[in-house]
Amino acid sequence: MEYEVRAATEQDLPAILDLFELSLGSDGGAPVETFWRWKHIDNPFGRSPVLLAFDKDKLIGLRAFMRWRWELNSKNIPAFRAVDTATHPDYRGKGIFSKLTKALIQELKQTEPSCFIYNTPNTQSKPGYLKMGWKVLGKPNVVGSIALAFSRKALERFEKYRGSLQKVDFDNLPFKPASSQGLVHTHHTLAYFRWRYQLIPEIPYGSYVYEGKERAIMLFFHLKMRGRFYELRICDEIWSDGVAESATALKAYHSLARKLGTPVISFIPNYKMNFVQTVAYRVFSLKKYAPEITIREVNDAELITRVEDANNWSFNLGDLELF
């Protein structure tokens, strides 16, 4: 089948949103304009490259890679996250998804500096990505912790922390991300945290400051419905002195869980926990439920060898949430 492929512009946005509605249905998670703009246009890492396929004047396919920036030993590593895709229902099964994906990779090869692609495909889409050259990186070390707390009003209580986040002045915030020297991690800046958690539409996040004996920690979090209770998901954290340590972090998580009434906390520890702490805070592994990360080379074979070991990464849940 012959069709025209070209890069998207902002003027294509109404047609893009209509295609998502057709492809996913109104209740299927089709993005709204504010969310698309937040994700693909206002992203502090840059605008997303988006390719569109047309049958004459009809938009029939879309492929978008979201820009991200990782960092290793103070060196920025540009990356692209293979995220949104949509195909018109009348044109499915014609290879539009794979053709657009390969075309977008080819475009990155020619126009971008050294970079790579990553994503977290589901079990249905993963085989297709592997056929197109993706490799499995692995799963992050997500853990859970049982909190001795429960409230049916957890969601109502959450609103207080959602309001707190909206009042945060990120230009004068006395907190900074912890160092992850030697590990691949998101290029964290306060501008990033503002965009990621304060400015995001549609998905509510909260913030909470815990004052420990030696340092304070600010948490960015949201609640996830788990049947009859809410899980407290710790997405990111920043520190008054940029030093992450387990004692303060665990106390902060559980202090917040008691205030909210959430019996389960999930997080990725970017610090060492000792045996006593894992027992005292009832820590257990959630790794098997974590998203599987895949990566693909674009234009630098040496770069991909530096990032293809999951043990060399420092993730936060906020890095990997599907949005």
Disulfide bonds with the S-S distance in Angstrom:
none
